[in-house]
């Protein structure tokens, strides 16, 4: 029998790769193929990296069936059918005889369920006292090193050249990434930067079992954004003070909203508050006489 041909196909997921292999082999569908998954697909980080699925596919071998040999003539066939009927009748009679000899009083099985047996076994085991959970104190300096290691690994993963600096000021971890190529990690309106900062918080939480306040700046974007928000807030405060009423700004993250609140408080003459639900939460600047 000739050796069946295998094909290896790559696709964004297993289904796509299998469909392409089936088409290449000229099969009727996936049911007519033997599939071996060599590599599962993986999603990239922030839309970059990742890997496709790779499958190995061949046509299924036809299943051979044994044909029962019967008699050559019609008479032999009839005789075979007659013999089979006699055997069935004898077998049925034997079963009836066995049932009647037992008196028909077959007792139901009373097997104990496996789950009940398992409960009894667990109850018989001596209970172990839970060991007290030991909390390890990790200071902000160690958490800052965790953030730095993550950011350095991130630059290496993306093949970007840059420098990472982390320090602690007033119980806040200040992380700064500098370099000409690092602007790719900012994203529109700092969306990627915010995602990286949330990932940094998650990593610190999992490794140290404690939360941390982190501020991240990439290529000076955060400081430029703050300065632009201060200027914009000053203009809106001036408008509300002269014309009255209130003005709602576009939705912002918590860090940007704090910049607006602080800038308006420094200027005075207005009040500020936030409305909406995350991530569509906005700052409202209102005149004091509207209270």
C-alpha positions, 0 to 999 in steps of 0.5 A: 500500500503506498504511503499516505502523503502528509501536508503541513499548513500554517494558519491564524487558527487551527480551523483555518489551517485544517481547511487549507490542508483539506483543500490542498489534499482535495478531500471532501471535508475535515471529516475525511482527514487525520489532523495532528496539531503541531503548534497552537496559535498565540496572540501577540502583546498589544497587537505585536508578536504572536504565532500562527497555528501549524497542523499536519494533515493526511487523508484517512485510510479507507476502513476494510470490512470482512465479508461473510462467506455464505453458500454459493447457491440459493439453497445454501443461503436458505439453509444458513438462515434456517440454522441461524433461526434455530440457534436463536430459538435455542438461545432464547429458550435457554435464557427463559429456562434459566430465568424461570429456574432462578424464580424470577426474584432477582435482587436489585444491586445495592452498590454504594455510589462512588461519591458516597464512598469517596466521602466516607474515605475522606471522613476517615482520614485525619484532618490536617491543620492549615498552616498559617499564611506567612506574609512577606514584606516587600518594600517599594524598592523591590517593587521598583526593581520588578517594574524595571525588569518587566519594562526592560524585558518589554523593550527586548521583546519588541526589539526597541532600543531604550533606557529604563529608570525606576525610583521611589518618591513619596511611596510612588514608583516613578518609571521612565523609558527614554529613547528615540524608538520608544514612541511606539509604546505610547499609542494614540492618546497614550492608550498603549502607555496606560495598558503597559502601566496596568500590566506593571501594576498587575505584575507587582501585585502577583509577585509581591502580594501587595499593591503599588502606585506607579507612574509611567512616562515614555519618551516624555509623553506624560509630562507633555500631556500634563502641561497641555491639560493644564493650559487647556484647563486654564482656558476653560476655567476662564470661560466658565468664570466669565460666562457661567454654566459648566463645561464637560471635558472629553473622557479621560483616565484617572491620571489625566482627570487628576491633572484637570482637578488640580489645575482648576483648584489652583486657579480657583473660582470654579468647582470640578467633579467627575461624571460617567462610568469608566472608561467613559468618565469625564471631568466637569468644570462648573461656575461657583454660582451654579451651586 
